[in-house]
Amino acid sequence: MTLPRVMLADDHTILVEAFRKLLEPHFEIVGSVADGRALLETAAQLKPDVIVVDISMPLMNGLEAASRLKELMPTVKLIFLTMNEDPDLAVEAMQRGASGYLLKSSAASELIRAIQMALKARSYVTPQIARGMQKAFINNPRPRVRAKALTPRQREVVQLLAEGKSMKEVADVLHVTPRTVAFHKYRIMEELNLRTTAELIQFAIKSRILVP
């Protein structure tokens, strides 16, 4: 009998190994990655049925990576496994196509069940988050407006700069020249009427480009 294929995306190595041991008796763990960009590059090759992904990841956050993955792999099931208890964030995750939203503190007892439900085209949310989600959705039923003035590449530049990377480091990650990065930063700051790097970081957090 072929086991469902599961991929893990989290930048905490110890947690990844713990989840691997938890899941291996029930699923085939096809691979793991530590950042959102690696997730995009690797998922298409490994073709998992389910991806268990953290929201707060370097280079590209889990929400951004998940949105792009859903465009590339519409049938893949996404389960967010995070320490973030913000019900608004959970609502946004589900609006972006997630099948589950779990807290790492309850993963040991809920993760296997959440994956099994996702494979049956059902959703699972940690109960304590689900209660807050109902209130959050009632207060704001529309999806969060996502920095619509920015292109996907500009969003990448914003996250990398907000993480504290230099122009050269951003250029190395994106395989472009520092001059190109500087051009993107100038256009972003101008379009959003931002004056300082601190304001750019605040914007990145507010618009869910950088998720603490």
SERO-4910 file (N, C-alpha, C, O; in steps of 0.05 Angstrom, whole numbers):
BEGIN
 pado doro    nc1    nc2    nc3   cac1   cac2   cac3    cc1    cc2    cc3    oc1    oc2    oc3
  Met    A     17    -24      0      0      0      0     18     25      0     36     27     16
  Thr    A     12     43    -18     28     68    -20     20     88      1     -4     94      4
  Leu    A     39     98     16     33    118     37     31    145     24     45    151      5
  Pro    A     14    163     35     12    190     26     39    204     30     53    199     49
  Arg    A     46    221     11     72    235     11     69    262     25     53    279     18
  Val    A     86    266     45     86    290     61    113    304     60    134    291     62
  Met    A    112    331     58    136    347     58    135    366     82    114    376     89
  Leu    A    158    372     94    159    389    117    175    415    110    195    414     97
  Ala    A    165    438    119    178    463    114    179    479    140    159    490    149
  Asp    A    203    481    152    206    495    178    236    500    182    252    483    175
  Asp    A    243    523    192    271    529    196    282    520    223    305    527    230
  His    A    267    506    239    276    495    264    282    466    261    264    449    261
  Thr    A    308    459    259    316    432    252    307    411    273    298    389    265
  Ile    A    308    418    298    300    399    319    271    392    316    263    369    319
  Leu    A    254    412    311    225    408    308    220    391    283    203    373    284
  Val    A    234    396    262    230    381    237    235    351    242    220    334    233
  Glu    A    257    345    256    263    317    262    242    305    280    236    281    277
  Ala    A    232    320    299    211    310    317    186    303    301    173    283    305
  Phe    A    178    321    283    154    317    267    159    293    248    141    277    243
  Arg    A    183    291    237    189    268    220    185    241    234    172    223    223
  Lys    A    195    239    258    192    215    274    163    209    280    154    186    281
  Leu    A    148    231    286    119    228    292    104    217    268     86    201    271
  Leu    A    111    227    244     95    221    220    104    197    205     87    184    191
  Glu    A    129    189    207    139    167    190    124    141    191    123    127    171
  Pro    A    113    133    214     99    108    214     73    109    196     62     88    189
  His    A     63    133    191     38    136    177     40    147    149     22    143    132
  Phe    A     61    161    143     64    175    117     93    172    107    111    166    122
  Glu    A     96    176     81    123    177     69    133    206     70    121    223     57
  Ile    A    154    212     85    165    238     87    185    242     64    206    230     64
  Val    A    177    257     44    193    259     19    215    279     20    233    279      3
  Gly    A    214    297     41    236    317     43    228    339     62    206    341     71
  Ser    A    248    356     68    243    379     85    260    402     75    282    399     64
  Val    A    250    427     80    265    451     73    263    471     96    246    468    114
  Ala    A    280    491     95    282    510    118    274    539    111    275    556    128
  Asp    A    266    544     86    257    571     79    236    570     57    234    549     43
  Gly    A    222    591     53    200    592     33    209    589      5    196    577    -12
  Arg    A    233    601     -2    243    599    -29    250    570    -36    245    560    -58
  Ala    A    263    556    -17    270    528    -21    244    511    -24    244    491    -39
  Leu    A    224    519     -9    198    504    -11    187    506    -40    179    485    -51
  Leu    A    187    529    -51    177    533    -78    193    517    -98    182    504   -116
  Glu    A    220    517    -95    237    503   -114    235    473   -111    237    458   -131
  Thr    A    231    463    -87    233    434    -82    206    420    -85    205    397    -94
  Ala    A    184    433    -77    158    420    -77    150    409   -105    139    388   -107
  Ala    A    156    425   -126    149    416   -153    164    391   -161    153    375   -176
  Gln    A    188    388   -150    204    364   -156    194    340   -141    193    318   -152
  Leu    A    188    344   -115    181    321    -98    152    313   -100    145    290    -94
  Lys    A    135    331   -109    106    326   -113     93    313    -89     82    290    -91
  Pro    A     93    326    -66     80    315    -42     50    318    -44     39    334    -59
  Asp    A     36    301    -29      6    304    -27     -1    326     -7    -20    340    -10
  Val    A     16    328     14     11    347     36     37    361     43     58    348     44
  Ile    A     36    387     48     59    401     57     52    413     85     32    428     88
  Val    A     68    407    105     65    418    131     85    442    133    109    437    132
  Val    A     75    466    136     92    489    133     89    509    156     66    515    165
  Asp    A    111    520    165    111    541    185    104    568    171    110    571    147
  Ile    A     93    586    185     87    613    173    112    630    174    119    643    154
  Ser    A    125    631    196    149    648    200    174    633    190    185    617    204
  Met    A    182    640    165    206    628    153    222    649    139    211    669    130
  Pro    A    249    646    138    266    665    125    263    665     94    253    645     83
  Leu    A    272    686     82    273    689     53    246    693     40    242    710     23
  Met    A    227    676     48    199    680     39    181    666     60    185    643     66
  Asn    A    162    681     71    145    670     92    127    648     82    122    646     58
  Gly    A    116    632    100     99    610     92     74    617     78     65    603     60
  Leu    A     62    640     85     37    649     72     43    656     43     27    648     25
  Glu    A     64    670     38     71    678     10     77    653     -6     68    650    -29
  Ala    A     94    635      5    101    611     -9     77    593    -15     74    582    -36
  Ala    A     58    592      5     34    576      1     17    586    -22      6    571    -38
  Ser    A     14    613    -23     -2    625    -45      9    617    -72     -6    611    -90
  Arg    A     35    619    -74     48    612   -100     46    583   -106     43    574   -129
  Leu    A     49    566    -85     47    537    -89     19    529    -99     17    511   -116
  Lys    A     -1    542    -89    -28    535    -97    -33    542   -127    -49    529   -140
  Glu    A    -19    562   -137    -20    568   -165     -6    547   -182    -15    539   -203
  Leu    A     17    537   -171     33    517   -186     22    489   -182     23    473   -201
  Met    A     12    483   -158      3    456   -152    -25    458   -138    -27    456   -114
  Pro    A    -46    462   -154    -72    467   -142    -83    445   -124    -99    450   -106
  Thr    A    -74    421   -128    -85    398   -112    -70    393    -86    -79    377    -70
  Val    A    -46    405    -83    -31    400    -58    -46    410    -34    -58    432    -35
  Lys    A    -44    396    -12    -57    404     13    -36    417     31    -14    407     34
  Leu    A    -44    440     42    -26    456     59    -36    457     87    -59    464     92
  Ile    A    -19    449    106    -25    451    134     -5    469    148     19    463    148
  Phe    A    -14    491    159      4    510    173      8    500    201    -11    495    216
  Leu    A     33    498    209     40    490    236     58    512    248     81    515    239
  Thr    A     47    527    267     60    552    275     57    556    305     42    542    319
  Met    A     72    575    316     69    584    343     51    608    346     45    617    368
  Asn    A     42    618    323     27    643    322     -3    637    328    -16    623    313
  Glu    A    -13    648    349    -41    643    358    -61    665    348    -84    665    357
  Asp    A    -52    682    330    -69    704    320    -91    692    302    -85    682    281
  Pro    A   -117    694    311   -138    683    294   -141    697    267   -150    684    248
  Asp    A   -134    723    266   -135    736    240   -115    724    220   -121    721    196
  Leu    A    -92    715    230    -72    702    213    -83    675    204    -78    667    181
  Ala    A    -96    661    222   -108    635    215   -129    638    193   -131    622    175
  Val    A   -146    659    196   -166    665    175   -153    669    148   -161    659    128
  Glu    A   -132    685    148   -118    691    123   -106    666    111   -106    662     87
  Ala    A    -94    649    129    -83    624    119   -103    607    105    -98    595     84
  Met    A   -127    604    117   -148    588    105   -158    601     79   -165    587     60
  Gln    A   -159    627     79   -168    641     54   -148    637     31   -155    640      8
  Arg    A   -124    632     38   -103    627     18   -102    598      9    -84    590     -6
  Gly    A   -120    582     19   -122    555      9   -112    533     28   -110    510     19
  Ala    A   -107    540     53    -97    520     72   -119    500     79   -143    506     79
  Ser    A   -111    476     85   -129    455     95   -128    452    125   -145    439    137
  Gly    A   -108    465    138   -106    463    167    -89    484    179    -72    496    165
  Tyr    A    -94    490    204    -79    510    219    -76    499    247    -95    497    263
  Leu    A    -51    492    254    -45    480    280    -24    495    295     -7    508    283
  Leu    A    -25    494    321     -4    505    338     17    484    344     10    460    347
  Lys    A     42    492    344     63    472    349     60    459    377     68    437    381
  Ser    A     48    474    396     44    463    423     25    440    423     26    423    442
  Ser    A      8    438    403    -12    416    403     -7    396    380    -23    379    374
  Ala    A     16    399    366     21    383    342     22    354    347     13    338    331
  Ala    A     34    346    370     37    317    376     10    302    375      9    279    367
  Ser    A    -11    316    385    -36    302    386    -55    307    363    -74    293    359
  Glu    A    -48    328    346    -67    336    325    -56    333    297    -72    332    278
  Leu    A    -30    332    293    -19    334    266    -27    310    248    -35    315    225
  Ile    A    -26    286    259    -33    263    242    -62    265    234    -69    260    211
  Arg    A    -79    272    253   -108    275    246   -112    296    225   -128    293    207
  Ala    A    -98    319    228   -102    341    209    -94    333    181   -107    340    161
  Ile    A    -72    318    178    -63    308    152    -83    289    140    -90    290    116
  Gln    A    -93    271    157   -113    251    147   -138    265    137   -150    257    117
  Met    A   -147    286    152   -170    301    143   -165    316    117   -183    317    100
  Ala    A   -141    328    115   -135    342     91   -135    324     66   -145    332     45
  Leu    A   -126    300     69   -126    280     47   -154    273     39   -159    263     17
  Lys    A   -173    277     57   -201    272     51   -216    297     43   -241    298     43
  Ala    A   -200    318     36   -212    344     28   -228    357     50   -247    372     44
  Arg    A   -219    353     75   -232    366     97   -212    385    111   -188    382    106
  Ser    A   -221    402    128   -204    422    141   -202    416    171   -220    404    183
  Tyr    A   -179    424    183   -176    421    211   -162    445    223   -141    454    212
  Val    A   -173    456    244   -161    479    258   -160    473    287   -179    463    299
  Thr    A   -137    478    300   -135    475    329   -158    488    343   -164    512    338
  Pro    A   -173    474    360   -198    484    372   -195    512    384   -213    529    380
  Gln    A   -174    518    399   -172    544    412   -169    566    391   -177    589    396
  Ile    A   -158    560    368   -156    580    346   -182    583    332   -190    605    324
  Ala    A   -196    560    328   -221    560    314   -242    579    327   -257    593    313
  Arg    A   -242    580    353   -261    598    367   -255    627    360   -273    642    355
  Gly    A   -230    634    361   -222    661    354   -227    668    325   -233    691    318
  Met    A   -224    648    307   -228    652    279   -257    660    272   -261    677    255
  Gln    A   -275    648    286   -304    655    281   -309    685    286   -322    698    270
  Lys    A   -298    695    308   -301    723    314   -286    740    294   -296    761    285
  Ala    A   -262    732    287   -246    747    268   -259    749    241   -258    769    227
  Phe    A   -271    727    232   -284    726    206   -309    743    205   -315    756    185
  Ile    A   -324    743    228   -348    759    230   -340    789    228   -354    804    215
  Asn    A   -318    796    241   -310    824    242   -298    833    215   -300    856    207
  Asn    A   -286    814    200   -273    821    175   -275    797    155   -256    782    152
  Pro    A   -299    794    143   -304    771    125   -289    772     99   -286    751     86
  Arg    A   -278    795     91   -264    796     66   -234    789     70   -223    795     92
  Pro    A   -221    777     51   -193    772     53   -177    797     57   -184    819     47
  Arg    A   -156    795     73   -139    818     78   -128    829     51   -119    813     34
  Val    A   -128    855     48   -117    867     24    -86    864     26    -74    875     44
  Arg    A    -74    851      6    -46    846      7    -30    866    -10    -29    862    -34
  Ala    A    -18    885      1      1    903    -12     -2    901    -42     18    895    -56
  Lys    A    -26    907    -52    -32    902    -80    -15    919    -99    -13    913   -123
  Ala    A     -3    940    -89     14    956   -106     41    943   -113     55    951   -131
  Leu    A     48    922    -98     74    909   -101     72    885   -119     53    870   -118
  Thr    A     93    881   -135     95    856   -151    106    834   -133    117    840   -111
  Pro    A    105    809   -142    117    787   -126    146    792   -121    156    787    -99
  Arg    A    161    802   -141    190    807   -136    194    829   -115    212    828    -99
  Gln    A    177    850   -116    179    871    -96    173    861    -68    186    869    -49
  Arg    A    154    843    -66    148    831    -40    172    815    -30    178    815     -6
  Glu    A    186    801    -48    210    786    -40    231    806    -29    244    801     -9
  Val    A    235    828    -44    255    848    -36    248    859     -8    265    862      9
  Val    A    222    865     -4    214    876     22    220    857     45    231    866     65
  Gln    A    213    832     42    218    813     63    248    811     69    256    811     92
  Leu    A    264    808     49    293    805     53    305    829     66    322    827     83
  Leu    A    297    853     57    308    878     69    298    880     98    313    888    116
  Ala    A    273    873    103    261    875    130    275    855    149    275    859    173
  Glu    A    286    833    138    300    814    154    328    824    162    342    811    177
  Gly    A    336    847    151    361    859    157    384    853    138    407    859    144
  Lys    A    377    842    115    398    835     96    407    860     81    392    879     77
  Ser    A    433    860     73    444    882     58    435    880     29    424    860     20
  Met    A    440    902     14    433    902    -15    446    878    -29    434    865    -45
  Lys    A    472    874    -22    487    852    -36    476    825    -28    473    807    -45
  Glu    A    468    822     -2    457    796      6    430    791     -8    425    768    -16
  Val    A    414    811    -10    388    808    -24    393    801    -53    380    783    -64
  Ala    A    413    814    -66    420    809    -93    429    780    -97    422    767   -117
  Asp    A    444    770    -78    454    742    -80    431    722    -78    431    703    -93
  Val    A    412    728    -61    389    710    -58    372    709    -83    363    688    -92
  Leu    A    367    733    -94    350    735   -117    364    732   -144    351    732   -165
  His    A    390    729   -143    406    725   -168    403    749   -187    400    746   -211
  Val    A    405    773   -175    404    798   -190    428    815   -181    443    807   -163
  Thr    A    431    839   -192    452    857   -184    443    874   -160    419    879   -158
  Pro    A    462    883   -144    454    902   -122    441    927   -133    423    938   -120
  Arg    A    448    935   -157    435    959   -169    406    954   -174    389    972   -171
  Thr    A    399    929   -182    371    922   -187    355    923   -160    333    932   -159
  Val    A    368    913   -139    355    913   -113    351    942   -104    329    949    -94
  Ala    A    371    959   -108    368    987   -101    345   1001   -116    331   1017   -105
  Phe    A    343    993   -141    321   1004   -158    294    996   -146    276   1012   -144
  His    A    291    970   -140    266    960   -128    260    974   -102    237    983    -97
  Lys    A    280    977    -85    276    990    -59    266   1019    -63    248   1028    -50
  Tyr    A    279   1033    -82    272   1061    -87    243   1062    -96    227   1079    -87
  Arg    A    235   1045   -115    207   1045   -125    187   1038   -103    166   1051   -102
  Ile    A    194   1019    -87    176   1011    -65    172   1034    -45    149   1040    -38
  Met    A    194   1046    -37    192   1067    -17    176   1091    -29    161   1104    -15
  Glu    A    180   1096    -55    166   1118    -68    136   1112    -70    119   1129    -64
  Glu    A    129   1088    -79    101   1080    -83     86   1079    -57     62   1086    -56
  Leu    A     99   1071    -35     85   1068    -10     89   1092      9     79   1093     31
  Asn    A    104   1112     -1    109   1137     14    123   1130     41    115   1140     62
  Leu    A    143   1113     39    159   1106     63    185   1121     62    196   1126     40
  Arg    A    195   1129     85    219   1146     86    243   1132     98    266   1138     91
  Thr    A    238   1113    116    261   1100    129    258   1069    128    237   1059    122
  Thr    A    280   1056    135    279   1027    136    260   1017    158    247    996    155
  Ala    A    259   1032    180    241   1025    201    212   1025    192    196   1007    199
  Glu    A    205   1044    175    177   1045    164    173   1022    145    151   1011    144
  Leu    A    194   1014    130    192    991    112    187    966    128    170    949    120
  Ile    A    200    963    150    196    939    167    168    938    179    155    918    179
  Gln    A    159    962    188    131    963    198    111    956    177     92    942    182
  Phe    A    115    965    153     98    958    130     98    928    125     78    916    120
  Ala    A    122    917    126    126    888    120    110    871    140     98    851    133
  Ile    A    111    879    165     96    864    186     66    868    183     51    849    185
  Lys    A     58    893    179     29    899    177     16    885    153     -7    877    155
  Ser    A     31    882    131     20    870    107     26    840    105     21    827     85
  Arg    A     36    828    127     42    799    129     64    790    110     65    767    102
  Ile    A     81    809    101    104    801     85    126    790    103    139    770     96
  Leu    A    129    802    126    147    792    147    130    784    170    116    800    183
  Val    A    130    758    177    114    747    198    132    740    222    148    721    220
  Pro    A    130    755    244    148    750    267    145    722    278    158    715    297
***
